[in-house]
Amino acid sequence: MGFWSIGVLWVLLGFNWAFDKVAKMELDAAEEESAPEVHVPAEIDWKMLDKSKFFVLGAALFSGVSATLYPAVVLKTRQQVAQCHVSCIKTAFSVIKGEGFRALYRGFGTSLMGTIPARALYMATLEITKSNVGTTATVRLGLAEPTAATIANAAAGLSAAMAAQLVWTPVDVVSQRLMVQGGADSPRQYTNGVDAFRKILRNDGPRGLYRGFGISILTYAPSNAVWWASYSVTQRLVWGGIGYYLCKKDVDDRSETTSAGNEMRPDWKTVMAVQGVSAAMAGGMSALITMPLDTIKTRLQVLDGDENGRRGPTVMQTVRNLVKEGGWMACYRGLGPRWASMSMSATTMITTYEFLKRLSTKNQEVLT
């Protein structure tokens, strides 16, 4: 699956190259006809950010995003560890009826406490890598700016995911144990996150907290690379299509143009709409590509060994169990909630993230 994700990344780069060629031809034709041009907002890099404001505001904004999307993560996890296929709606009603609405937020405190440092590490690695790789690809390698941006986004997503998993994996192990307990297949074993942490550490040692770390890297690192590369490409496509007509409509409605007379500057609503649509498209693609690995990872992190002290199931045993339970499609259990969660998360995350970067910019004049 990791190789498949890398293959998709190469397809995206090739598609981006082809798009650049088509865009150049359209630009030449547009210049002959004096067609208006959309002014795309400039990219905000790491050096332009007020770091203290960036991390403090980021912790607050992304905590709210996590709280909104957490129930979908719980439902996805419940479906993945179930012994048979149950629809998302039935799972939701079963959880609420049997355990109460609070069960949809079981483990949220633990997840939030770990998400804040993990997100800070993720954002710092992302921006530093994106800035450095983008500069190298453009200046030293002489690549075109759109191609360099796609490569920089892919490299940044890959490195950020790998760095963040150092914190996220133990948080996932603990929070997912809390998510599934109380159901028909998993009686309550832990009173809270601290209790779960202590028991896992006592029974399995530090390795227990990093169960599924390797497959988490294989899941999230290529997924993030594909997501950020897809976002770079889809954003350009949307700006070239939908963004153009939205901007044209805005200008026609206001009867306004820039001093150049043939350039249109989108307002903040248009910018957020384009970013949101691009992020949702990229998120859906990443969810579909990495779903089987996510299902295997979740089972590895949730299922314990037996009472004789033997370790939990291996990757191959987990795959065999899934296929035995429902064929290869069992690897896609929870796809609906994960697709919805990743698409909504991508949309809210990228709009929040871009908004955060604009708020944290040292010199606000560069945004115009």
N, C-alpha and C positions, 0 to 999 in steps of 0.2 A: 504493500500500500504506500510505503514511503517513496518507492521508485515511481509509482503511479502519480503521486503528487508532484514529484520533480518533473515528470513528463508533462503534466498539465502546465507547470511553470514555463517549460520551454515553448509549449504551444502559445501561452500568453505572450511571451516575448516575441515570437514570430508574428502573432496577430497584431501586436503593438507596432512592429516594424511595417507590416502591411498597411496598418491604419495611418501611420505617418506618411507613407507614400501617397495614399489616397487623399489625405488631408492637405498635402502639399499641392497636389493637382487642383483640389477644390479651391485652395487659397489663391493660386495663380489665376484661376477663372474668376474668383470673387474680386480680385484686384482690378481685372479688366472691366467688370461691371460696377465697380465702386460699391460693392455690397458691404453692409455694416459688419463689424467684427466684435465678438464678445470679449470683454476684458475679464479674464479669469484671475481671481485674487491670487496674490503671490504666496508662495510656500513660506511658512514660518519655521526656521530651523532652530537648533539647540542654542546657538550663540545669542539669539534674539530674545530668549526667555528670561524672565525673572524667576529663578529657580525656587526660592522660598514660596512665592505666591503660587507657582505651578504645582508644587507638591501639596500644599495645604488645601488649596481649592480643589485639586484633583481628588484628594481623599474624601472630601465632603460630597462632591458631585457623583463620584463613582460608587460611593456607599448607597446613595439613593437609587442609582441604576441597578445595583445588585439586589436591593430590597424588592424592587419592582419585578424582577425576572426570576427570583429565587423559586417560587412555586413550580415553574416550568422545569427547573433543574431537578426538583424533588420527584416530580411525576416521571421524568425521563429515567431517573435512577431506579425508581420502583419498577418500571417496565423492564429495564435491562436485567434485573436480578430475579424477576418472576420466572417460575418454572414453565409457564405456558403464556401464550399471547393473550393480552387483555388490552382493549382499546384505551386510549388516553382519557376519554370522557368517563368510562367506567372506573378506571383507576382513580380519577379525581373524586368521583362520587363515593367510591368505596372508602377512600382515605378520610374524607370529610365526615361521612356517616359513622364510621367505626372509631375514628380517633380525634375528630374535631378539626376545625379549621386551622388551629395552631400547628397541626401536624405538617401542614404545607410549608411551615417555617422552622421545622425541626433541624437543628444544627446551624441555623443562620448566624447566631452569635459567634460560634467558632469560625465559620467561613468568613465572616466580616473581619474579625480580628487578624486573620491570616491574609485576607485579600488586600488590606491597606498596604503592608510592606511589600507584598508580591507585586501589586499594581505599581507602586513607586519604582521598584527595581525594573519592572517591565518598561515603563515609560522612559526612564533614564536611558536604558540600553537601546531602546527603539530610536530615540531621537539622536543619540550620539552616533550610532551606527549609520542611520539614514543620512545624517549630515556628512560624515566622513566618507562613506562609500559613494554618495552622490557627487561629492567634489572630486574624488579620485576618478570615477567613471567619466565625468565630464571633462576635467582638465587634463589628466594624464593619459587616459585612453582615447580621448577625442570622440566619445559617443555623443549622439544627439541627445538633447535634454530630456525628451519623453522616454527614450530607451534607458537612459541613465537613471531616471526617476523610478522606472519599473524595477530595475535591478536593485537600486538602493532600498526600495520598499520591501522587496523580497528578502534581501539580506538582513534588513532591520527586523522584520517579523520573525525570521528564523532565530536570530541571536537573542531577541527579547524573550521569545517563548522558552528557549533553553535556560536562560538565566532565571526567569520567574519560576520554573518548575522546581528549583531548589527549595522554594518556600511553598509553592502551591501543592506539591505532591503530598506532604504530610497533612496539610489542611484538608485536601480532598479525602484522604484515607479516613481521617477522624470525622469530618462532616458527613461523608457518605454513610458511614456506619450509623450515625445518628439519624440520617434521613430514612433508612429502611427499617429501623427497629420499631416494633410496635405493630407491624403488619402480621398477616397470617403466617408468613414463612419466616419471620424473624422476630422472636420475642425480645422484650426489652432487656438489654444487658448493661447499658450505661446510663448513669443519672444525668450527666452533662458532658461537655467537651473535655474538661480537665480529667474527669473519671475515665473517659474513653482513651485519652492520651496515655494515662498512667497504666491502664490495663493492657493496651497494645504494646507499650514499651516493656512491661513486665513479662508478657507472654512471648513476644516475638523479637524483642530487642529493637535497636534502631532500624534494622532492616524491615521490621514490620511497618514502620512509618513511611518507608520509601518503597513499599510494595507497589509494583507497577510503574516505577520511575522510568525504566527503559522504554516501555511501551507508551508512557505519557509523552516522552520526548518524540517518539515516532509518530504519535498522534498530533500533538500540538505544534511541533516545530515545522514540519512540512505544511500543516494546515495554515499556520500563521504566514508562512512564506507565500503560499498560494493566495491567501486572503488579501494580504497587502499588495501583492502584484496585481491581483484581480481588481482591487479597488482603484489602483492607479490607472489601469486600462479602462475600466468601466466608467470612471469619472470623466476621462477624456471623451469617451463615446457619448455620454449623456450631455456633456457641455457642447459637443459638436452637433447634437440633435435637439433633444428636449430643451436644454439650457438656452440654445439660440432662440427658439420660438418663445420661451417664457420671457426672455429679455426683450425680444422684439415687441411682445405684447405690452410689457411694462413701459417701454419707451413710447409706443403708440398711445397708450392710455394717458401718459403724463405729457406727451408731446415734448419730450426732453431728449437732447443728445449732448455728448461731451463737446468740448471746444474743438476737437478734431473733426466733428461733424459726422463721422462714420464709425464711431466706436461706442458700444453700449456697455454700461457698467451695471451688473446685476445687484439688486438690493440684498440684504441679509436673508430674507425669506427664500429668495431664489437659490442663494448659495447653500442654505441648509437643506432645501428640497433636493438639489442635485447630489449633495453629499450623502443624504439619507438613502436615496434610490440606489446609488452606486454601492453603498455599504451593504444594503439588503441583498443585492444581486451577488456580491462577493461572499457574503455570509452563507447564503443558500448553497452555493457551489462547494464551499469548504465543508459544510455539514454533510453533504451527500458523499463526498470523497472519503472522509475520515470516520464515518459512522461505525463500520465494523470494528476498527481499532478502539474506538471509544467504548463500545459495548464490552469488548474483552478486557480493557483496562478497568472498567467499573467492577466487573465480576472479580478480577484479581484483587482489587482493593477492598472489596466488601466481604468476600467469603473467607471464613477461617479454615484452619486445618482441623483434623479430627482430635478426639479426646486423648489419643495416645501420643500427642506431641508432634505428629508428622506435619510438615509444612502444607500450606494451602495448595490448590491446584496450580499446575504450570500453565503456560500459554497454550501449549498444544492440547492439554487436557481440557482447558476451558473451551477451546474451539470445538473439540469433539463433543463435549457436553451440549454446547449450543446447537450443533448440527443434529445431534440425536434428539433434542427436544423439539426442534421445528424446522430442520433443514437450514440451508444457508441464509434464508430470509430471517432466521432468528437473530442473526448478527445486526439486523436493522430494526430490532425492537426499540421503541422509543424515538424513531426517526421523526415522527410528527412533532412531538414536543421539542426535540433538539433542533429541528429545522426552524420551527417558530422562535425558539429561544435564541438561536444564533442569528437569525435574520433581524429579530427585534433588538437583540443585544448589539449587533453590528450597527444598526441604524442609530440607536440611542447612544452607543459608545462613540461612534465617529462624530456625530453632531455635538455631543458633549465634549469630546476631546478637542475638536477644532475650536469650539467656543472657549474651552479652557485655555488653549494656546493664544487665542486672540486677547483674552482677559489678562494673560500673563506676559504679554509682549512688553518689553522695556520702552520702546518707542512706538507709540500708537500711530504715528504718521506713516509708518511703512505699510499699514493695512490698506491705505487708500490707493 
